[in-house]
């Protein structure tokens, strides 16, 4: 799978979890893929939410690990700054 194909699949997979986040007033955005680590940014109610780590690991990351071959981890893009 090429990098472009992997990114398209990541974006498609994130679309599956987006409605659940939107229902609680939040959102997630794909930022980049680097060394098989997916970087995302959260918006709305997700910012500062006490359940964010659980949402990322048990929701977004679990789904991506299951559906996109080679993904190692999901991290917040803010961790880069």
C-alpha positions in Angstrom: 0.0 0.0 0.0 1.4 3.4 -0.9 1.6 6.3 1.5 -1.2 8.1 -0.4 -3.4 5.0 -0.3 -2.8 4.6 3.4 -3.7 8.3 4.1 -6.9 7.9 2.1 -7.8 4.8 4.2 -6.9 6.7 7.4 -9.2 9.6 6.5 -12.0 7.2 5.5 -11.6 5.3 8.8 -11.7 8.5 10.8 -15.0 9.4 9.1 -16.5 6.3 10.8 -15.8 7.6 14.3 -16.5 11.2 13.6 -20.3 11.0 14.1 -19.8 9.7 17.7 -17.5 12.6 18.5 -19.9 15.1 16.8 -22.8 13.8 18.9 -20.9 15.0 22.0 -19.9 18.3 20.5 -16.3 17.3 19.4 -14.4 16.4 16.3 -11.2 14.8 15.1 -9.0 15.8 12.2 -6.3 13.9 10.5 -3.1 16.0 10.4 -0.3 13.7 9.1 1.1 10.3 8.9 4.8 9.9 9.8 6.7 6.7 10.5 3.3 4.8 10.6 2.2 7.1 13.4 -1.1 9.0 12.8 -1.2 12.5 14.1 -4.7 14.0 14.7 -6.0 17.3 16.1 -9.2 17.4 18.2 -11.8 20.2 18.2 -14.8 21.4 20.1 -15.8 19.5 23.3 -12.8 17.1 22.8 -10.4 19.9 23.7 -9.6 19.5 27.4 -12.0 16.6 27.8 -11.0 14.2 30.6 -12.0 11.2 28.4 -9.8 12.3 25.5 -7.0 9.8 26.1 -9.6 7.0 26.3 -11.3 8.2 23.1 -8.1 8.4 21.2 -6.7 5.0 22.3 -9.9 2.9 22.6 -11.7 4.6 19.8 -9.7 6.2 17.1 -6.5 4.3 17.5 -8.2 0.9 18.0 -10.2 1.4 14.8 -7.2 2.5 12.8 -5.0 -0.4 14.0 -7.8 -2.7 13.0 -8.5 -1.2 9.5 -5.2 0.2 8.3 -2.2 -2.1 7.9 1.0 -0.9 9.5 -0.3 1.8 11.8 1.6 1.8 15.1 -0.1 4.5 17.1 -2.3 7.6 17.2 -1.0 10.8 18.8 -2.3 14.3 19.2 -0.7 16.8 16.7 -0.4 19.2 19.6 2.3 16.9 21.1 4.6 18.2 18.3 4.6 21.7 19.7 
